[in-house]
Amino acid sequence: MRRNMFFKNTKIKKDDWDNVTVKVDAELIPAKISEVLNNIKITMGNSTDLVTRDFKTGKDGSIDIGIAYVDGLADKVFVQDYIIQPLMTDLRMTGLDIEIEKDPNVFEVIKNFNLVSGDLKEIIDLKTLYTHLLSGDTIVLIEGYKKGFAVSSQGWQDRGIQEPTSQTVVRGPKDGFTETLRTNTSLIRRRIKNTDLWIETIPVGNKTQTDVALLYLKDVANPKIVNEVRMRINKIEIDAILESGYIEEMIQDKTFTVFPTIHNTERPDAACAAILEGKIIIMVDGTPFVLIAPAVFVEFFQSSEDYYQRADISSLLRMLRYFCLFLALITPSAYIAVTTFHQEMLPTLLLISLAAQREGVPFPALIEAVMMEVTFEILREAGVRMPRAVGSAISIVGALVLGQAAVEAGIVSATMVIIVSLTAIASFVCPSFNMAISIRILRFVFMILAATFGLFGIIMGLIMMVAHLASLRSFGVPYLSPMAPMVAADQKDVFVRVPIWKMITRPSFISQSDSRRQATPSPKPPNKSTNEGGSQGENK
């Protein structure tokens, strides 16, 4: 009974504290400028990047005005030329004094005649004031009014549009997303000039108030999936959102899985293609990586370049990726299983060669493979973390030197070095870095199964992996779609890619409202007789 009373009292205190917080956040702006500016300075701890100023303007200096902005977030030239100068000079020298004398509502006169910014919002409470102030807006206050203006004046330094570093293509656009949200949305608007492209912005993070934008086509995206994504983002309660990975972890369907259930990209063309299929793009201010939801397994092996090359070339490259998937996943485990349990499957000469190589190796095949795989993972991680000028050279030279030295010392066999090198190269073929990491993790699991049960362990692991993939969902969409459940009409872009003119409909498991994206089923080839007649007519 005492324990119940303890929790009951604690709950009441928490509710009381929440009510107090809401009242403070909703506190109205005081009518005196000096009080508001002092409140801003105290709240922000007299930060050195905070700029505040109050001055008099109007006829005989009868109007007191105060401004506040954050240096580095606001454009100082814009603030000087389009906010301070119109308020100090134009209001005093032009005939607007007559308007003020006719209309005692100075607030509306300044709003309609002096502030020339295209984005102007009225604010009435301190919470909204601080949100705009810390977003790069300039706050304009007028003496005697319990409200003010938030003038859009963002002018921070950002990185220009550059080629994506993680998803490069030989043929295709070379521009990539940046860390600025509005730049990223403009890259989408530039490609999709349609009024049905809707953008919703949701502030997430109690401390950071990071802008998270949802982009989708209203008449193509599934409203249920859009509402589900919006609901999951609105339920996030966290202090800070610093990268899209925060959002990905908090809105994914299943946490305990090695497979990514939300796709990410830094290519605007890939994001636009996903939007046109009916998916939702999640952009986070401060990162060039955007999220794509829902995501299915086959999409992680598709590249933007698949749609810029001919269908036969794209299909060949895609099948090569799936082949490399199996190489990266089961090559070490297959070698362990065959050399440990199933030597009769090898030709005699090959078996003798492998036995001669392993004659001086003191470790079993599993320990040998784990040692080499862990060594390569260390070299790969070191190459990423080291300075870019020497990282690649150190990783390559380190792999060669360590591999050669390990073979000469008799710690590992030469065949194992070849197996690990082939596996590493095959893992880099996957276009998605997240999926490649998942394959690297599962590789160790399959090696243990192969060392324990042989090929039967590998088959058992594959069955369990497929069953796990079949149980996954991405915002309600089966992860193995359109293979499981099988949709015959959607097989045109899975293992092979049919020509563009045959992709008449969108994937049915994503878009259900507007499934058709082409008017004609196929292009009509030119008629030979018509061409000959046209040539003869021209010759005449």
GULO-311426 format. One record per residue: residue in three letters; x, y, z of N, C-alpha, C in turn. Coordinates in steps of 0.001 Angstrom, whole numbers, plus 500000, padded with zeros to 6 digits. Example, Ala and Ser with C-alpha at 12.3 -4.5 7.8 and 13.67 -1.06 7.14 Angstrom:
2
ALA513190494310507800512300495500507800513200496700507800;SER512850497750507080513670498940507140512900500030507870;
//
This chain:
540
MET500837498798500000500000500000500000500870501250500000;ARG501950501223500747502839502376500805503492502609499446;ARG503839501498498748504461501640497436503501502281496440;ASN502215501895496487501231502478495580501065503968495851;MET501029504328497130500893505744497457502109506532496974;PHE503287505913497027504502506610496584504411506932495099;PHE504038505939494276503944506196492845502803507148492522;LYS501748507084493280500623507979493029501039509426493277;ASN501717509678494368502164511037494661503166511525493622;THR504045510640493194505028511027492180504342511443490893;LYS503311510738490499502591511059489275501924512426489373;ILE501375512737490524500730514035490696501751515158490577;LYS502902514987491171503935516027491098504394516228489660;LYS504498515125488898504932515240487514503898516001486699;ASP502614515711486919501581516439486191501605517918486538;ASP501810518238487825501883519639488214503065520330487528;TRP504170519652487448505341520259486802505096520469485307;ASP504399519514484652504070519689483236503181520894483026;ASN502220521105483926501347522271483799502127523564483932;VAL503075523590484872503899524784485034504720525045483774;THR505260523988483178506069524135481968505239524699480831;VAL504028524198480672503165524697479605502861526181479800;LYS502621526616481015502324528019481264503519528905480945;VAL504705528446481294505894529237481001506105529343479502;ASP505934528196478782506147528209477340505134529107476643;ALA503919529186477171502871529975476533502812531397477072;GLU503844531861477775503830533212478330503808534242477211;LEU502939535217477324502800536235476290503970537211476317;ILE504186537848475197505265538828475080504879540088475850;PRO505729540586476739505413541838477460505324543030476506;ALA504617544063476943504443545244476100505679546132476088;LYS506543546057477094507725546902477167508897546199476465;ILE509546546940475555510661546393474775511821546014475686;SER512155546885476627513294546616477508513099545332478285;GLU511876545049478699511601543822479438511787542592478564;VAL511346542691477305511496541555476393512967541296476076;LEU513721542367475768515138542199475435515926541660476616;ASN515605542119477812516280541592479004515946540115479214;ASN514702539764478954514300538362479063515094537502478085;ILE515271537985476861516028537233475860517479537071476300;LYS518088538158476807519489538085477227519676537130478397;ILE518760537192479368518887536316480536518664534860480143;THR517647534624479312517335533253478908518481532626478135;MET519148533395477291520244532877476483521603533086477137;GLY521604533470478402522845533579479153523799534636478647;ASN523260535763478134524098536830477575525109536274476561;SER524632535382475708525506534775474706526093535840473791;THR527360535639473423528062536656472639527566536738471199;ASP526872535715470701526360535784469329524968536389469259;LEU524396536747470402523091537387470430523248538895470241;VAL522529539442469260522577540875468958521207541466469248;THR521153542448470122519908543153470434520134544655470304;ARG519091545350469918519195546800469779517805547411469865;ASP517728548570470516516482549332470541516786550759470082;PHE515849551344469356516042552691468805514683553355468652;LYS514741554665468402513531555464468224513405555856466764;THR512176555928466293511916556303464919510567556997464853;GLY510123557309463653508867558020463490509023559518463709;LYS507936560206463676507941561652463836508354562020465260;ASP509446562795465352509981563255466643510385562084467543;GLY510710560946466920511157559796467704510102559261468648;SER508896559240468186507793558849469066507554557343469123;ILE508236556583468272508019555140468221509286554440468677;ASP509166553562469671510290552768470158510216551370469552;ILE511332550963468965511408549664468289512639548917468802;GLY512502547613468975513621546761469372513750545588468419;ILE514985545199468171515243544048467305516207543105468021;ALA516163541843467618517060540823468171517278539758467109;TYR518534539358466969518861538270466056520148537608466531;VAL520428536430465975521618535660466344522638535795465232;ASP523793536323465568524862536487464592525367535108464148;GLY525447534905462847525837533608462302524668532831461755;LEU523478533053462326522266532430461789521509533383460886;ALA521552534673461198520867535683460396521861536382459476;ASP521357536850458347522165537595457376522242539054457835;LYS523419539480458253523573540821458807523297541886457758;VAL523669541653456513523410542630455449521909542771455223;PHE521191541651455215519745541714455049519096542454456209;VAL519537542174457423518973542845458596519203544348458511;GLN520386544753458072520705546174457989519908546871456888;ASP519840546261455702519255546938454538517739546835454480;TYR517168545741454971515745545528454765514922545529456051;ILE515575545679457194514820545746458453515139547037459197;ILE516419547235459527516779548415460315516621549692459506;GLN517132549696458276517064550927457477515633551353457183;PRO514733550470456738513347550929456533512688551442457813;LEU513023550838458949512391551268460193512969552588460694;MET514272552795460509514900554015461030514800555195460069;THR515011554940458785515113556025457807513800556278457094;ASP513257555238456473512056555429455664510871555887456498;LEU510728555328457664509593555690458511509696557135458990;ARG510918557632459063511120558999459541511083560027458411;MET511577559666457234511744560644456163510582560663455187;THR509844559564455037508749559528454087507468560049454713;GLY506399559968453923505114560472454408504350559492455232;LEU504992558450455718504269557461456506503870557998457869;ASP504507559114458287504074559721459550502622560145459472;ILE502222560554458268500825560941458093499920559738458286;GLU500346558602457759499545557390457927499432557014459394;ILE500535557171460129500505556836461550499587557779462303;GLU499605559066461902498719560006462572497259559690462279;LYS496990559212461033495613558852460706495198557556461399;ASP496114556603461454495826555290462032496693555101463262;PRO496137555123464436496953554977465647497550553581465803;ASN497129552599464990497652551242465098499007551181464398;VAL500053551544465122501396551586464544501829550200464090;PHE501409549179464790501804547810464466501406547451463028;GLU500172547724462653499698547387461312500345548271460255;VAL500601549532460563501226550435459593502638549953459264;ILE503398549609460282504764549124460040504725547804459285;LYS503774546970459605503662545689458923503347545870457446;ASN502498546823457108502043546983455733502923547909454905;PHE503708548796455532504429549808454775505952549697454879;ASN506486549105455917507921549206456149508672547884456005;LEU508148546812456556508860545536456499508603544877455148;VAL509672544787454342509523544370452945509843542888452755;SER510093542152453808510426540737453668509211539958453190;GLY509473538946452350508373538127451858507823537168452891;ASP508640536793453855508211535852454889508157536595456216;LEU506961536958456622506749537758457840505643537107458655;LYS505941536855459935504967536199460799504819536980462089;GLU503576537044462578503314537667463866503502536640464979;ILE504101537066466077504323536200467223503717536867468451;ILE503159536025469330502492536581470508503008535981471814;ASP503803534892471736504289534263472965505794534074472865;LEU506412533898474027507870533804474093508395532502473497;LYS507648531424473597508117530160473029508287530287471522;THR507305530861470855507412531064469411508526532042469083;LEU508706533045469935509775534018469719511139533338469708;TYR511407532495470697512711531833470761512888530830469630;THR511805530192469217511908529252468090512351529960466826;HIS511742531110466537512124531871465339513506532491465499;LEU513811532974466682515109533602466905516248532615466670;LEU516095531393467170517133530382467019517079529686465672;SER516131530049464841516068529529463474516657530488462459;GLY517175531615462908517788532572462011516911533761461672;ASP515708533845462231514832534984461967515222536168462853;THR514796537352462421515009538572463197513706538964463881;ILE513779539210465173512603539578465951512493541099465990;VAL511317541631465629511036543066465646509924543318466660;LEU510184544186467624509234544496468696508901545977468664;ILE507666546323469012507196547703469036506675548002470436;GLU507109549123470969506719549522472317505202549659472428;GLY504651549027473479503229549129473745502394548016473164;TYR503009547087472427502266545980471815502776544653472373;LYS501842543800472777502191542495473330502332541446472227;LYS502963541845471172503249540944470050504380541550469232;GLY504879540789468293505990541273467490506006540576466143;PHE507104540808465416507271540211464105508469539278464114;ALA508364538202463348509503537325463056509768537438461564;VAL510837538151461214511168538406459819512206537368459370;SER511919536682458290512835535665457782514119536322457291;SER515240535945457912516528536547457548517657535524457654;GLN517356534262457394518387533228457511519535533512456548;GLY520742533340457055521903533598456208523141532873456676;TRP522982531654457217524148530935457716524947530344456548;GLN526189530020456838527062529418455843526740527929455707;ASP526644527451454469526368526045454248527255525516453124;ARG527324524202453047528115523547452012527363523560450699;GLY528056523867449635527423523892448324527049522498447837;ILE526264522463446782525823521194446203527012520533445519;GLN527327519326445949528464518579445420528027517179445029;GLU528941516440444406528649515064444006528550514178445242;PRO527575513275445299527475512364446451528731511534446621;THR529120511336447857530349510599448147530114509114448377;SER528922508724448801528659507326449145527925506564448049;GLN527308507253447099526533506603446048526885507247444709;THR528008506890444178528477507459442924527970506633441744;VAL527834507278440598527396506623439369528299507075438232;VAL528387506234437201529154506598436014528333507517435123;ARG527063507192434957526152507999434151524967508413434996;GLY524703509695435035523589510204435820523911511543436437;PRO522961512148437150523205513446437797524318513365438825;LYS525044514455438952526182514511439873525896515360441110;ASP524696515879441254524389516696442423523885515815443556;GLY524137516263444771523726515520445954523133516441446998;PHE522462515849447964521869516624449052522960517267449906;THR522581518339450587523479519043451498522892518990452907;GLU523506519744453819523036519773455204521922520780455445;THR521508521535454426520470522547454568519146522001454055;LEU518119522059454882516835521460454537516217522116453316;ARG516225523448453258515579524130452143516300523894450824;THR517599523740450870518328523380449651517913522000449171;ASN517733521084450083517338519721449710515922519685449134;THR514999520420449749513642520426449200513599521087447824;SER514462522088447607514496522729446284515020521776445218;LEU515937520875445582516426519893444614515316518934444201;ILE514384518662445111513238517817444764512240518599443924;ARG511940519831444331511007520665443579511486520919442157;ARG512775521017441995513340521270440663513046520128439705;ARG512972518911440228512744517750439379511264517389439259;ILE510497517594440312509069517263440299508293518570440374;LYS507900519081439241507155520349439175505664520033439181;ASN505179519675440336503793519246440464503233519787441774;THR502008520297441697501381520845442900500990519761443898;ASP500947518503443451500616517412444361501789516999445234;LEU502971517555444987504111517288445859503951518128447119;TRP503594517481448199503346518160449469504537517977450399;ILE504833519034451139505939519026452088505399519440453449;GLU505545518575454432505158518864455807506414518936456673;THR506500519939457525507650520106458404507208519952459851;ILE507921519085460578507603518797461977508858519047462811;PRO508799519941463805509961520117464690510064518953465675;VAL511232518336465757511461517186466627512691517459467476;GLY512602517137468752513713517354469674513399518474470645;ASN513315518142471931512972519151472928514030520232473045;LYS515293519884472846516377520857472950516763521449471600;THR516826520614470563517315521087469267516222521649468374;GLN514976521190468528513880521621467659514285521487466185;THR514767520312465840515227520049464478514032519897463539;ASP514125520536462378513060520442461380513163519108460646;VAL512078518360460658511973517089459939510849517245458917;ALA511175517055457644510213517288456565509775515968455952;LEU508486515860455663507909514724454947507538515184453547;LEU507992514452452529507704514779451147507015513578450497;TYR505899513839449809505173512768449143504237513370448109;LEU503818512544447144502829512947446152501439512602446683;LYS500595513598446784499299513411447438498452512361446726;ASP498435512366445399497545511468444671498178510114444379;VAL499439509910444787500125508646444509500421507881445795;ALA500872508567446843501231507907448100499996507344448792;ASN500195506256449502499119505632450267498833506474451513;PRO497619507010451675497339507855452845497571507153454179;LYS497340505846454234497559505119455488499038505114455868;ILE499912504925454873501351504932455166501801506330455551;VAL501269507355454880501621508735455224501215509052456659;ASN500004508662457033499550508914458410500382508130459419;GLU500789506911459056501597506106459968502964506745460184;VAL503592507228459107504890507888459245504761509147460079;ARG503734509945459814503518511179460565503275510889462038;MET502501509862462326502195509536463715503444509080464467;ARG504278508266463832505487507777464509506460508922464774;ILE506569509860463860507476510992464082506938511894465185;ASN505644512118465206505061512968466248505193512356467638;LYS505325511049467723505448510391469025506866510406469578;ILE507831510885468793509221510888469246509396511921470351;GLU509897511500471481510204512379472612511683512215472950;ILE512499513145472509513938513066472704514485514486472752;ASP515623514651473383516212515984473501516772516494472180;ALA517414515612471399518139516089470216517975515126469060;ILE517875515699467858517941514953466600519081515576465806;LEU520190514864465703521375515390465039521602514781463662;GLU520943513683463352521111513044462053519896512186461782;SER519693511830460517518520511040460164518546509648460781;GLY519718509175461216519775507881461887518974507847463169;TYR518871508999463860518021509066465060516573508723464695;ILE516071509348463637514695509117463205514517507674462750;GLU515490507156462025515393505786461501515226504766462618;GLU516002504905463681515911503942464784514590504023465526;MET513992505213465570512801505394466399511500505108465664;ILE511530505015464343510283504786463617510279503470462872;GLN511373502701462911511388501433462186510471500426462855;ASP509984499464462057509002498507462556509598497560463586;LYS510779497013463301511392496038464198512812496477464507;THR513151496469465786514472496930466216515506495825466144;PHE515140494619466578516114493540466698516192492769465382;THR516834493380464409517110492750463133518346493386462538;VAL519139492601461842520350493143461232520052493799459894;PHE518866493579459350518530494113458037517897495500458177;PRO518295496443457349517673497779457400516281497745456807;THR515326498326457512513942498380457030513561499764456527;ILE514504500697456556514298502026455987515511502348455129;HIS515256502737453903516342503029452971516806504465453170;ASN518074504749452853518577506119452904519395506399451656;THR519426507651451251520162508058450062520559509515450188;GLU521611509888449476521988511292449365521896511771447925;ARG521163511031447094520970511386445692519561511930445486;PRO519407513143444982518068513682444724517291512893443682;ASP517974512344442657517252511593441634516669510299442212;ALA517397509654443119516864508451443766515671508796444660;ALA515743509923445357514619510348446198513398510673445350;CYS513596511334444223512468511657443344511844510390442766;ALA512669509432442377512131508169441866511284507469442921;ALA511733507524444176510944506914445255509624507649445461;ILE509648508975445391508410509745445544507428509404444435;LEU507910509280443207507040508987442074506472507578442143;GLU507092506697442915506541505362443114505503505324444230;GLY505373506414444973504392506465446049504980506376447433;LYS506288506505447568506931506416448870507029507786449523;ILE507429507779450784507548509005451574509019509263451838;ILE509447510494451615510817510913451879510836511667453208;ILE511779511320454069511941511980455363513275512704455352;MET513224514036455380514423514863455390514636515441456778;VAL515883515456457224516250516003458524517233517139458295;ASP516944518279458864517828519425458724519165519137459404;GLY520262519325458653521581519112459211522292517880458706;THR521688517128457772522329515936457240521970515790455767;PRO522903515309454936522587515104453517521910513772453226;PHE521740512918454229521131511609454017519645511686454354;VAL518806511392453375517363511382453563516885509938453643;LEU515759509744454314515191508412454513514071508173453515;ILE513935506919453100512880506515452166512072505417452834;ALA510772505634452953509898504648453579508627504501452732;PRO508104503290452615508659502030453116509782501515452218;ALA510550500556452717511664499976451978511511498458451934;VAL511852497862450802511801496409450649513196495901450322;PHE513381494599450428514709493990450335515367494249448982;VAL514615494145447888515214494236446559515732495636446259;GLU515202496654446926515630498025446638517067498289447052;PHE517583497539448002518947497762448461519982497258447457;PHE519533496567446427520435496098445372520160496798444053;GLN519405497875444096519130498683442915519906499988443005;SER520436500412441879521197501650441801520500502612440849;SER520717503900441060520120504893440169520585504703438740;GLU521810504228438575522363504038437239521655502931436471;ASP520926502060437157520193501002436467519180501560435484;TYR518691502753435757517652503343434911518210504344433911;TYR519514504545433923520155505443432960520900504674431880;GLN521127503365432100521709502498431090520593501725430376;ARG520979501015429310520011500171428614519558499044429518;ALA518406498466429191517812497450430056518681496210430149;ASP519334495796429047520154494592429098521382494790429980;ILE522018495972429883523179496248430726522771496325432196;SER521673497000432470521204497131433858520842495775434453;SER520210494920433671519828493592434167521058492753434481;LEU522085492834433618523309492082433868523988492551435149;LEU524061493871435344524695494393436553523896494034437800;ARG522593494029437693521776493689438855521934492224439237;MET521957491331438252522181489916438563523573489692439147;LEU524538490503438681525877490414439259525862490791440735;ARG525055491774441122524963492170442525524391491039443381;TYR523353490370442880522783489257443648523775488113443764;PHE524551487882442717525574486842442788526642487202443822;CYS527032488470443843528012488915444839527439488865446248;LEU526122489018446377525490488865447689525759487474448258;PHE525560486426447450525798485067447924527287484803448131;LEU528136485395447287529569485241447497529992485832448841;ALA529531487056449117529917487722450362529326487042451587;LEU528206486355451402527523485768452551528049484379452907;ILE528264483517451914528516482106452229529849481579451704;THR530682482406451066531960481878450556532860481353451675;PRO533135482126452747533982481564453820533360480355454491;SER532038480402454723531381479275455383531376478038454491;ALA531213478206453183531265477051452283532655476423452277;TYR533683477258452297535059476725452353535288475957453653;ILE534808476485454758534973475802456048534233474466456042;ALA532992474481455529532197473250455535532811472177454656;VAL533284472554453463533825471567452534535144470996453047;THR536029471856453524537337471383453978537261470633455311;THR536198470850456077536087470207457386535265468926457344;PHE534129468932456629533200467808456676533019467102455330;HIS533199467788454236532803467232452936533975467235451961;GLN535091466668452370536255466646451492536011465832450220;GLU535062464881450261534799464056449083534185464842447932;MET533689466044448206533108466858447148534170467537446287;LEU535403467593446741536473468272446016537182467309445083;PRO537650467813443929538505466975443069539780466587443814;THR540354465472443419541502464929444146542693465879444128;LEU542992466438442952544137467342442854543929468595443708;LEU542701469129443699542427470308444516542514469976446001;LEU542029468802446371542088468393447778543536468226448235;ILE544375467648447373545790467495447727546464468853447872;SER546123469805446969546709471143447046546303471852448337;LEU545022471758448700544565472398449938545193471749451165;ALA545341470421451120545940469734452262547412470112452413;ALA548103470309451292549507470718451365549652472128451927;GLN548733472997451564548788474371452080548497474417453578;ARG547599473571454041547201473603455440548075472710456321;GLU549094472129455742549914471200456504550609471863457690;GLY551097473094457494551791473766458588550939474741459363;VAL549630474848459053548741475781459751548279475149461056;PRO548485475804462189548155475172463480546699475315463887;PHE545901476088463156544525476367463582543542475656462670;PRO542376475307463182541318474777462310540807475854461351;ALA540008475427460384539557476346459335538709477486459903;LEU537888477221460924537046478268461493537891479364462125;ILE538850478985462971539699479987463624540495480756462583;GLU540961480066461568541714480704460496540860481749459774;ALA539614481381459449538726482308458744538343483492459628;VAL538054483238460897537677484327461802538834485295461982;MET540044484789462114541210485657462260541362486573461047;MET541233486012459862541410486812458648540268487809458463;GLU539055487379458760537909488284458613538003489439459603;VAL538346489147460852538477490206461850539614491146461484;THR540719490609460983541842491457460568541433492383459441;PHE540689491843458487540251492698457377539259493762457850;GLU538365493418458773537425494416459290538171495531460018;ILE539238495163460743540043496190461431540713497104460417;LEU541278496515459360541931497323458328540921498227457622;ARG539712497718457356538709498524456690538267499691457583;GLU538053499426458847537643500499459756538768501508459946;ALA540008501031460011541142501951460145541285502819458905;GLY541051502244457738541130503033456516540084504126456451;VAL538913503884457064537858504905457082538187506010458074;ARG538740505667459241538961506644460307540259507426460145;MET541203506882459399542479507577459250542332508766458324;PRO543294509692458335543242510825457395543093510339455956;ARG542292511059455191541939510593453851543159510429452948;ALA544183511249453172545352511196452297546112509889452434;VAL546090509273453608546873508056453838545999506854454163;GLY544699507057454337543831505960454763543786504821453779;SER543532505117452494543432504054451495544768503354451299;ALA545849504135451297547173503520451101547520502584452255;ILE547251503000453483547568502170454640546742500886454630;SER545460500993454277544602499806454291545041498803453235;ILE545379499287452032545795498373450966547147497737451291;VAL548118498586451656549443498065451975549386497150453195;GLY548600497537454199548481496699455390547897495337455072;ALA546888495299454201546295494016453839547293493138453095;LEU548021493725452156549003492948451401550125492429452294;VAL550668493345453122551798492953453975551376491913454997;LEU550245492144455676549796491197456692549427489848456081;GLY548747489885454926548369488633454286549577487816453858;GLN550546488483453215551746487768452784552551487253453972;ALA552683488106455007553444487687456184552759486541456907;ALA551414486554456984550689485478457660550850484160456921;VAL550853484202455574551039482975454801552449482428454985;GLU553462483304454911554847482848455064555130482338456481;ALA554452482908457463554656482454458840553900481166459144;GLY553042480722458239552296479490458454551102479646459364;ILE550632480894459585549471481101460458548181480806459696;VAL548111481233458434546942480978457595547439480419456272;SER546525479810455529546864479268454223546619480309453140;ALA547262480125451998547091481060450883545667481023450355;THR545032479853450386543643479764449907542705480595450771;MET542936480620452075542092481409452954542239482897452668;VAL543440483346452341543641484750451974542848485075450719;ILE542841484169449750542068484390448521540578484435448835;ILE540102483531449684538674483492450030538239484794450705;VAL539016485248451675538659486471452398538722487685451471;SER539704487736450596539805488856449657538631488872448695;LEU538246487712448174537090487632447276535817488052447998;THR535671487608449233534493487978450019534435489483450255;ALA535558490090450570535588491532450830535244492315449589;ILE535807491911448444535514492618447195534043492480446834;ALA533477491282447018532069491063446684531148491898447573;SER531536492128448819530682492914449725530614494379449319;PHE531632494875448604531615496271448166530728496495446944;VAL530266495422446311529427495570445123528035496053445495;CYS527582495773446691526237496176447123526129497692447146;PRO525140498287446469525029499755446443524699500373447791;SER524066499609448681523653500134449977524665499748451043;PHE525192500743451744526171500481452793525538499749453965;ASN524286500069454299523607499409455413523426497917455158;MET523032497567453933522854496155453617524189495426453599;ALA525241496088453147526564495462453154527021495143454567;ILE526713496021455516527060495745456920526282494543457438;SER525011494443457053524209493291457483524804491989456969;ILE525252491983455729525872490781455168527166490450455910;ARG527934491462456270529180491223457011528915490597458376;ILE527835491020459029527499490440460337527064488990460194;LEU526193488737459203525690487370459025526785486417458564;ARG527828486932457962528919486078457491529528485285458650;PHE529697485919459789530273485230460955529320484170461483;VAL528015484438461428527038483446461878527093482208460996;PHE527181482415459683527232481270458770528536480499458924;MET529626481169459254530879480448459476530778479533460691;ILE530134479987461750529949479148462938529048477950462624;LEU527973478193461865527078477097461491527796476082460607;ALA528645476574459692529370475660458809530377474835459581;ALA531056475438460555532029474696461347531366473700462288;THR530080473899462580529371473008463507528624471900462776;PHE527920472250461696527056471267461020527423471046459550;GLY528411471747459048528776471587457645527791472275456723;LEU527607471687455525526674472279454563525249472274455078;PHE524913471326455938523575471315456536523358472560457396;GLY524378473009458075524267474240458853524072475457457979;ILE524744475477456818524562476607455896523133476636455373;ILE522618475476454958521240475408454459520259475806455558;MET520486475330456775519620475691457896519667477205458155;GLY520858477802458061520973479241458241520264480025457156;LEU520359479558455909519650480239454815518138480169455012;ILE517636479013455448516192478883455685515741479826456801;MET516516479902457864516163480785458972516250482253458544;MET517216482596457711517346483971457254516162484372456377;VAL515770483489455458514622483791454596513344483890455423;ALA513191483012456401512005483089457266511987484408458041;HIS513144484836458509513213486118459214512893487274458278;LEU513406487231457039513099488285456072511606488322455769;ALA510989487153455680509553487104455391508713487653456537;SER509254487650457755508496488154458902508618489669459072;LEU509551490303458360509772491731458529508725492541457780;ARG508451493726458292507562494687457662508222496063457695;SER507923496847456684508357498235456647507124499102456473;PHE506624499644457590505388500425457625504234499623457021;GLY504178498367457412503087497497456987503315496789455676;VAL504353497143454927504629496518453632505545495326453853;PRO505209494124453336506104492961453503507490493247452937;TYR508503492846453683509883493189453345510354492495452069;LEU509807491323451762510211490588450564509313490868449371;SER508467491867449443507645492230448283508559492683447146;PRO508182492398445891506987491671445434507222490179445216;MET508245489608445865508509488162445726507662487360446693;ALA507470487867447897506642487185448892505891488260449678;PRO504601488425449414503780487638448486504121487936447022;MET503969486920446178504334487020444774503318487868444021;VAL503816488903443353502992489753442499503632489712441116;ALA502988489023440195503581488816438875503784490121438127;ALA502876491081438294502985492336437552504151493194438007;ASP504656492947439227505751493773439767507118493131439603;GLN507217492008438872508506491344438690509367492010437616;LYS508839493055437002509573493718435913510763494535436401;ASP510919494700437716512032495504438227512601494880439499;VAL512789493560439481513320492867440653514715492329440340;PHE514788491159439711516093490574439374516625491113438051;VAL515727491441437150516096492091435897515243493340435748;ARG515692494229434887514922495440434609514462495415433162;VAL513155495453433004512601495503431653512777496906431102;PRO512636497110429805512752498470429245511772499444429890;ILE512155500703429865511335501733430507509926501756429939;TRP509797501553428617508471501664428008507552500511428393;LYS508095499494429090507243498413429585506854498589431048;MET507422499566431726507059499834433118505829500734433149;ILE504700500137432859503468500917432718502884501294434068;THR502964500411435028502332500638436327503381500785437418;ARG502980501421438491503829501529439675503733500238440493;PRO504684500027441395504581498826442256503281498836443046;SER502523497763442934501193497716443559501269497616445069;PHE502373497122445623502454496985447073502754498320447758;ILE503020499378446975503284500699447550502167501658447199;SER501944501854445897500935502808445434499696502055445010;GLN498561502434445576497309501769445262496251502723444716;SER496470504022444807495473504983444342495679505357442875;ASP496930505604442473497236505971441096498356505053440629;SER497986503902440102498974502872439780499586503033438393;ARG498994503797437524499480503913436152500396505125436022;ARG501575504927435411502519506028435214502888506248433757;GLN502334505455432833502552505674431413501243505529430690;ALA501116506273429578499872506246428816499861505125427788;THR500996504903427139501052503894426087501783502663426591;PRO501339501464426185502007500258426668503400500064426101;SER503669500515424896504995500334424296505156501317423150;PRO506375501736422869506591502635421729506455501878420413;LYS505976502562419401505825501947418095507077502204417266;PRO507756501141416811508950501367415999508590501998414675;PRO509499502748414098509194503397412818508991502383411717;ASN508077502698410833507757501830409694508815502012408617;LYS509333500877408120510408500948407136509932501588405839;SER508743501190405395508234501750404149507972503242404278;THR507508503658405455507251505090405664508540505885405594;ASN509608505326406204510899506019406177511434506110404758;GLU511282505004403997511782505039402628511008506043401793;GLY509667506079402016508869507046401265509238508461401607;GLY509490508714402911509897510051403313511218510446402711;SER512157509499402609513466509812402027513340510114400559;GLN512474509320399862512295509592398448511646510941398206;GLY510679511273399089510035512566398935510998513711399137;GLU511923513532400105512896514590400343513857514721399165;ASN514241513533398559515158513600397426514516514305396252;LYS513206514072396084512533514767395007512459516256395283;
//
